[in-house]
Each structure stands twice: as C-alpha cells, then as structure tokens.
Amino acid sequence: MQRVVLVVASCSLLLGACGRDIAAEPLAAFDLTQPAVVESVLAELPPESRGAFATFTIHHLASSTAFCGDVLVNEAGREPATIGEAIRLTIAREADLRRDEQAVDLAALSPAERREYRLAQLLEAHEHLVDRRENAIMLNGDAVRQEEAFRHLEQEIARSRADIAAMRAATPAATGST
C-alpha cells in the first residue's frame, strides 16, 4: 500500500511540473544569462509569447551584451517579477515605440531633424536584424550559422551597417555644411 501511495505521489508531482504555468514563474528562478536556460523557457512558452520574451532577454536585461539601457518597469516602478510580467511589459514597450514612430510628422521637421529621424530608423531596423540573428543563434545554436537563410541575414546586417555608415558620413557635421 505504501508503494502505491508513493507512486501516486510521484506521478502527481511529475504531472504538476508538466502543467506549470511558466509565465507565473519568477524571473529570479532562472539564470537568463545562460542561452540554454533561455531556450528552455522559450520552449515552454506559447509561440505568441516567445518573441517578446526573447526581446526581453536580449535588450532589457542589464547583463545582456545588447542591453538597450532602459530597464523595463511596471506601473509601480518595479522591474518585472515574473516571466509573464516581463512579456507583458516588453509587448507594451514595443507598442509604445511603434506608436511614437507613427506619430512623427516629417513635414514639421527641419532637414537636420529629418536626417536624424531617418538615421534613427536605420539604426532601429539594424537592431531588429541583429535581434533576429541573436534569436536564431539562441534558439538553434551555432549550427544555424551554416544555413543559407542565416547567411542572407548576415548580408542584410552588413548592408544595414553600410547604410548607417553612409548616412553618418553624409551628415552636415561630417561635411561641415548645414
């Protein structure tokens, strides 16, 4: 009888672990500096949440090499406590950025401001390309570097880098004109 109770208890624990809500888990329970840990969390998330969580780990963790410099905080001014809150705040931040971008009236900007705005757009697009590359590596390991799609992405990044350099070289500050 003891053996049956032990087996039932073990099965309950295993089933409970399988059915856990990963979004409710505290961020502090995971070492998100480790790609394998991030990959395991991403694997447990629904597909629609994976991109936001990957963005969070790449851009909004101070320990990340691609940290954007802005720590996400909730309505109370605190950093997210759970995976779900990190996802929610990342989605909100991305929506705010898109709204801000759409709200710009280019006609109201001076030529110098328009150049700065276009440069910011190029930098943002470059950042998204780099994010795609980092996500691919994080999810698939270094073997992904051998794939044709990855090589194409690397070419896009190089073109983007060249476009940014050309725009910076053509700015009035660089040429001495206004």
Secondary structure, 3 states (H helix, E strand, C coil): CHHHHHHHHHHHHHHHHHCCCHHHCEHHHCCCCCHHHHHHHHHHCCHHHHHHHHHHHHHCCCCCCCCCCCCCCCCCCCCCCEHHHHHHHHHHHHHHHHHHHHCCCHHHCCHHHHHHHHHHHHHHHHHHHHHHHHHHHHHHCHHHHHCHHHHHHHHHHHHHHHHHHHHHHCCHHHHCCC
